[in-house]
Amino acid sequence: MVTAIGANPGLLTGLESPNVTRPGSGAAQAESAGGVDFGKAMASAVDRTEQYQAASDQKVYEVMSGQDQDYAGMMVALEEANITLRAMGSVRDKFVEAYQSIWNMPV
């Protein structure tokens, strides 16, 4: 998940100081100021979600095949995968909602 965008909240708008009237390139600006590129942060979150899913699949396979008897560990892995998947679904829903709000803005 995205945990932090950066120390400067102005990176979201491109307005770091009162003298800036027009934002420049958002990606270049964020990287030069030490912020996190939003696309990279989202890709990282999706990758972590996939890792949790794969780990839970592996744990279930090990328990079901008799290689491991750690049922509690399997349940923990399944719940971690479930939580991350639900969180990514919530993020997706918020993106769709924001897109629809922008699309429906009067111009």
N, CA, C and O of each residue as an XYZ file, in Angstrom:
428
protein
N       0.819     -1.172      0.000
C       0.000      0.000      0.000
C       0.866      1.240      0.000
O       2.049      1.196      0.339
N       0.275      2.308     -0.374
C       0.991      3.566     -0.368
C       1.025      4.067      1.057
O      -0.021      4.365      1.634
N       2.205      4.163      1.632
C       2.309      4.577      3.025
C       2.657      6.047      3.167
O       2.219      6.689      4.122
N       3.435      6.598      2.243
C       3.823      8.004      2.344
C       4.093      8.546      0.961
O       4.617      7.846      0.094
N       3.733      9.787      0.763
C       3.995     10.412     -0.515
C       5.267     11.230     -0.449
O       5.989     11.323     -1.441
N       5.546     11.798      0.644
C       6.758     12.597      0.796
C       6.571     13.593      1.926
O       5.483     13.730      2.486
N       7.634     14.273      2.241
C       7.578     15.218      3.341
C       6.860     16.501      2.943
O       6.357     17.219      3.807
N       6.806     16.794      1.663
C       6.239     18.039      1.190
C       4.851     17.806      0.612
O       4.737     17.197     -0.452
N       3.782     18.269      1.275
C       2.443     18.054      0.744
C       2.198     18.815     -0.546
O       1.234     18.516     -1.251
N       3.023     19.777     -0.877
C       2.878     20.523     -2.117
C       3.148     19.685     -3.350
O       2.800     20.094     -4.458
N       3.757     18.529     -3.185
C       4.031     17.677     -4.333
C       2.757     17.192     -4.998
O       2.748     16.889     -6.191
N       1.689     17.117     -4.233
C       0.434     16.673     -4.808
C      -0.113     17.683     -5.808
O      -0.746     17.305     -6.794
N       0.129     18.951     -5.558
C      -0.408     19.983     -6.433
C       0.662     20.617     -7.309
O       0.337     21.276     -8.297
N       1.915     20.431     -6.970
C       2.987     21.077     -7.716
C       3.285     22.469     -7.191
O       4.104     23.182     -7.770
N       2.641     22.868     -6.115
C       2.807     24.206     -5.568
C       3.596     24.138     -4.263
O       3.016     24.200     -3.179
N       4.913     24.009     -4.369
C       5.749     23.891     -3.179
C       5.919     25.220     -2.464
O       6.052     25.265     -1.241
N       5.913     26.280     -3.215
C       6.121     27.583     -2.606
C       5.088     28.559     -3.152
O       4.489     28.298     -4.196
N       4.870     29.669     -2.473
C       3.883     30.635     -2.944
C       4.251     31.261     -4.284
O       3.377     31.789     -4.972
N       5.525     31.215     -4.670
C       5.948     31.834     -5.922
C       5.646     30.978     -7.142
O       5.686     31.470     -8.270
N       5.348     29.713     -6.929
C       5.064     28.828     -8.051
C       3.609     29.004     -8.437
O       2.711     28.789     -7.623
N       3.380     29.397     -9.685
C       2.013     29.614    -10.123
C       1.526     28.526    -11.053
O       0.320     28.350    -11.229
N       2.448     27.795    -11.649
C       2.049     26.762    -12.578
C       2.900     25.522    -12.340
O       4.127     25.602    -12.385
N       2.272     24.378    -12.089
C       3.060     23.183    -11.834
C       3.815     22.728    -13.067
O       3.339     22.859    -14.194
N       5.017     22.185    -12.827
C       5.805     21.621    -13.915
C       5.460     20.167    -14.112
O       4.337     19.745    -13.834
N       6.403     19.409    -14.582
C       6.204     17.983    -14.767
C       6.077     17.318    -13.403
O       7.014     17.353    -12.605
N       4.922     16.711    -13.128
C       4.661     16.117    -11.821
C       5.630     15.016    -11.471
O       6.130     14.985    -10.347
N       5.922     14.094    -12.402
C       6.807     12.968    -12.106
C       8.229     13.445    -11.851
O       8.864     13.019    -10.887
N       8.726     14.315    -12.701
C      10.088     14.823    -12.537
C      10.191     15.648    -11.259
O      11.196     15.595    -10.552
N       9.142     16.409    -10.975
C       9.130     17.240     -9.785
C       9.132     16.379     -8.527
O       9.852     16.681     -7.576
N       8.341     15.320     -8.510
C       8.260     14.451     -7.335
C       9.581     13.732     -7.096
O      10.032     13.626     -5.955
N      10.204     13.237     -8.160
C      11.463     12.523     -8.001
C      12.584     13.453     -7.562
O      13.432     13.066     -6.758
N      12.595     14.689     -8.089
C      13.670     15.609     -7.727
C      13.522     16.092     -6.290
O      14.515     16.441     -5.653
N      12.296     16.117     -5.771
C      12.077     16.589     -4.411
C      12.144     15.451     -3.387
O      11.953     15.678     -2.192
N      12.411     14.248     -3.846
C      12.535     13.129     -2.925
C      11.224     12.432     -2.640
O      11.176     11.580     -1.753
N      10.152     12.759     -3.357
C       8.857     12.110     -3.171
C       8.812     10.776     -3.881
O       9.780     10.370     -4.525
N       7.705     10.108     -3.765
C       7.507      8.807     -4.368
C       6.676      8.965     -5.635
O       5.662      9.663     -5.637
N       7.106      8.319     -6.707
C       6.328      8.317     -7.934
C       5.085      7.467     -7.689
O       5.194      6.307     -7.291
N       3.917      8.033     -7.923
C       2.671      7.361     -7.590
C       2.500      6.065     -8.372
O       2.047      5.065     -7.816
N       2.852      6.069     -9.634
C       2.738      4.860    -10.446
C       3.611      3.740     -9.915
O       3.195      2.582     -9.879
N       4.822      4.086     -9.502
C       5.719      3.072     -8.941
C       5.184      2.552     -7.613
O       5.285      1.359     -7.326
N       4.619      3.435     -6.808
C       4.061      3.016     -5.524
C       2.884      2.064     -5.734
O       2.746      1.081     -5.005
N       2.047      2.346     -6.712
C       0.912      1.464     -6.988
C       1.385      0.127     -7.539
O       0.855     -0.917     -7.161
N       2.376      0.143     -8.428
C       2.916     -1.111     -8.964
C       3.515     -1.955     -7.845
O       3.370     -3.177     -7.831
N       4.181     -1.301     -6.923
C       4.756     -2.003     -5.778
C       3.661     -2.616     -4.904
O       3.813     -3.741     -4.427
N       2.576     -1.901     -4.694
C       1.469     -2.418     -3.892
C       0.823     -3.623     -4.565
O       0.479     -4.598     -3.897
N       0.659     -3.563     -5.867
C       0.086     -4.693     -6.608
C       1.022     -5.897     -6.526
O       0.570     -7.028     -6.354
N       2.320     -5.651     -6.650
C       3.297     -6.743     -6.546
C       3.243     -7.403     -5.169
O       3.289     -8.629     -5.064
N       3.147     -6.598     -4.122
C       3.069     -7.160     -2.772
C       1.791     -7.968     -2.592
O       1.803     -9.010     -1.936
N       0.695     -7.497     -3.167
C      -0.564     -8.239     -3.098
C      -0.420     -9.589     -3.781
O      -0.885    -10.605     -3.264
N       0.224     -9.600     -4.944
C       0.453    -10.858     -5.651
C       1.362    -11.784     -4.850
O       1.168    -12.999     -4.859
N       2.350    -11.223     -4.159
C       3.237    -12.044     -3.330
C       2.475    -12.696     -2.172
O       2.698    -13.865     -1.859
N       1.578    -11.938     -1.541
C       0.771    -12.508     -0.470
C      -0.131    -13.629     -1.006
O      -0.303    -14.662     -0.358
N      -0.700    -13.411     -2.194
C      -1.553    -14.436     -2.789
C      -0.753    -15.698     -3.087
O      -1.212    -16.805     -2.807
N       0.433    -15.538     -3.651
C       1.274    -16.692     -3.967
C       1.727    -17.416     -2.704
O       1.770    -18.645     -2.671
N       2.066    -16.650     -1.661
C       2.497    -17.266     -0.403
C       1.359    -18.063      0.226
O       1.584    -19.152      0.753
N       0.143    -17.533      0.174
C      -0.984    -18.270      0.744
C      -1.290    -19.513     -0.078
O      -1.623    -20.557      0.483
N      -1.183    -19.417     -1.405
C      -1.378    -20.600     -2.250
C      -0.356    -21.674     -1.912
O      -0.699    -22.852     -1.818
N       0.892    -21.276     -1.730
C       1.951    -22.227     -1.397
C       1.698    -22.876     -0.042
O       1.881    -24.083      0.122
N       1.277    -22.068      0.924
C       1.029    -22.594      2.267
C      -0.139    -23.585      2.249
O      -0.074    -24.628      2.900
N      -1.196    -23.269      1.515
C      -2.329    -24.184      1.406
C      -1.891    -25.484      0.734
O      -2.269    -26.571      1.173
N      -1.101    -25.375     -0.320
C      -0.604    -26.569     -1.008
C       0.207    -27.454     -0.060
O       0.041    -28.674     -0.045
N       1.086    -26.831      0.730
C       1.925    -27.600      1.656
C       1.087    -28.326      2.705
O       1.360    -29.479      3.037
N       0.069    -27.645      3.223
C      -0.775    -28.281      4.240
C      -1.631    -29.384      3.620
O      -1.768    -30.463      4.196
N      -2.204    -29.116      2.454
C      -3.084    -30.099      1.826
C      -2.328    -31.325      1.329
O      -2.890    -32.420      1.288
N      -1.072    -31.159      0.954
C      -0.294    -32.297      0.467
C       0.382    -33.065      1.598
O       1.004    -34.099      1.355
N       0.270    -32.577      2.820
C       0.844    -33.267      3.962
C       2.288    -32.917      4.243
O       2.895    -33.508      5.135
N       2.855    -31.983      3.518
C       4.240    -31.576      3.742
C       4.390    -30.774      5.025
O       5.469    -30.742      5.617
N       3.319    -30.130      5.456
C       3.363    -29.252      6.625
C       2.083    -29.455      7.424
O       1.031    -29.727      6.845
N       2.158    -29.330      8.718
C       0.990    -29.468      9.586
C       0.641    -28.153     10.275
O      -0.086    -28.147     11.268
N       1.151    -27.048      9.757
C       0.954    -25.731     10.370
C      -0.362    -25.123      9.879
O      -0.373    -24.280      8.982
N      -1.473    -25.564     10.484
C      -2.781    -25.060     10.075
C      -2.966    -23.591     10.450
O      -3.586    -22.828      9.709
N      -2.432    -23.208     11.586
C      -2.545    -21.808     12.014
C      -1.777    -20.899     11.053
O      -2.253    -19.822     10.696
N      -0.592    -21.338     10.639
C       0.176    -20.559      9.668
C      -0.541    -20.439      8.339
O      -0.482    -19.399      7.682
N      -1.221    -21.512      7.946
C      -1.992    -21.469      6.705
C      -3.129    -20.465      6.818
O      -3.378    -19.702      5.884
N      -3.819    -20.458      7.947
C      -4.928    -19.522      8.134
C      -4.442    -18.076      8.179
O      -5.102    -17.175      7.662
N      -3.294    -17.865      8.798
C      -2.720    -16.513      8.840
C      -2.358    -16.056      7.425
O      -2.631    -14.916      7.052
N      -1.747    -16.939      6.645
C      -1.373    -16.592      5.273
C      -2.609    -16.302      4.429
O      -2.607    -15.367      3.628
N      -3.659    -17.092      4.600
C      -4.907    -16.845      3.869
C      -5.533    -15.512      4.260
O      -6.039    -14.785      3.406
N      -5.497    -15.194      5.548
C      -6.091    -13.933      6.000
C      -5.274    -12.735      5.522
O      -5.845    -11.713      5.143
N      -3.948    -12.848      5.537
C      -3.113    -11.763      5.000
C      -3.423    -11.524      3.524
O      -3.542    -10.381      3.084
N      -3.553    -12.605      2.771
C      -3.873    -12.470      1.349
C      -5.255    -11.848      1.170
O      -5.453    -11.021      0.279
N      -6.199    -12.237      2.002
C      -7.546    -11.695      1.928
C      -7.559    -10.199      2.235
O      -8.217     -9.424      1.541
N      -6.836     -9.801      3.267
C      -6.797     -8.389      3.656
C      -6.165     -7.539      2.559
O      -6.685     -6.477      2.216
N      -5.047     -8.004      2.012
C      -4.396     -7.204      0.963
C      -5.271     -7.115     -0.284
O      -5.311     -6.072     -0.937
N      -5.971     -8.195     -0.619
C      -6.832     -8.171     -1.794
C      -8.013     -7.230     -1.584
O      -8.386     -6.494     -2.497
N      -8.602     -7.247     -0.395
C      -9.702     -6.320     -0.103
C      -9.220     -4.870     -0.110
O      -9.930     -3.980     -0.577
N      -8.022     -4.634      0.405
C      -7.478     -3.270      0.403
C      -7.260     -2.775     -1.022
O      -7.573     -1.627     -1.336
N      -6.724     -3.639     -1.886
C      -6.526     -3.234     -3.287
C      -7.864     -2.990     -3.976
O      -7.970     -2.106     -4.825
N      -8.877     -3.760     -3.621
C     -10.217     -3.523     -4.167
C     -10.759     -2.174     -3.733
O     -11.401     -1.476     -4.517
N     -10.504     -1.807     -2.490
C     -10.948     -0.500     -1.989
C     -10.223      0.631     -2.699
O     -10.829      1.651     -3.028
N      -8.930      0.454     -2.937
C      -8.163      1.472     -3.660
C      -8.714      1.619     -5.073
O      -8.889      2.733     -5.568
N      -8.984      0.487     -5.719
C      -9.558      0.528     -7.065
C     -10.884      1.274     -7.072
O     -11.125      2.098     -7.955
N     -11.750      0.995     -6.092
C     -13.045      1.656     -6.016
C     -12.887      3.168     -5.843
O     -13.637      3.944     -6.434
N     -11.909      3.584     -5.033
C     -11.670      5.018     -4.831
C     -11.172      5.680     -6.119
O     -11.545      6.813     -6.425
N     -10.326      4.964     -6.873
C      -9.858      5.505     -8.150
C     -11.011      5.681     -9.121
O     -11.102      6.703     -9.800
N     -11.884      4.699     -9.191
C     -13.033      4.789    -10.094
C     -13.930      5.940     -9.671
O     -14.410      6.701    -10.513
N     -14.157      6.070     -8.377
C     -14.981      7.162     -7.871
C     -14.362      8.523     -8.204
O     -15.070      9.440     -8.622
N     -13.054      8.656     -8.022
C     -12.382      9.917     -8.342
C     -12.444     10.206     -9.831
O     -12.665     11.349    -10.233
N     -12.251      9.181    -10.656
C     -12.321      9.354    -12.111
C     -13.705      9.825    -12.524
O     -13.838     10.731    -13.346
N     -14.736      9.210    -11.952
C     -16.097      9.603    -12.288
C     -16.391     11.024    -11.834
O     -17.089     11.764    -12.527
N     -15.867     11.413    -10.680
C     -16.065     12.786    -10.193
C     -15.414     13.796    -11.130
O     -15.995     14.838    -11.433
N     -14.213     13.481    -11.582
C     -13.520     14.381    -12.511
C     -14.244     14.424    -13.840
O     -14.399     15.492    -14.432
N     -14.687     13.277    -14.312
C     -15.374     13.197    -15.608
C     -16.658     13.994    -15.603
O     -17.019     14.595    -16.615
N     -17.367     14.010    -14.458
C     -18.652     14.686    -14.369
C     -18.537     16.148    -13.965
O     -19.559     16.808    -13.781
N     -17.318     16.676    -13.821
C     -17.140     18.083    -13.458
C     -17.593     18.983    -14.593
O     -17.276     18.740    -15.757
N     -18.327     20.012    -14.250
C     -18.673     20.975    -15.297
C     -17.446     21.768    -15.724
O     -16.608     22.136    -14.901
N     -17.359     22.022    -17.006
C     -16.200     22.731    -17.524
C     -16.572     24.143    -17.892
O     -15.722     24.906    -18.351
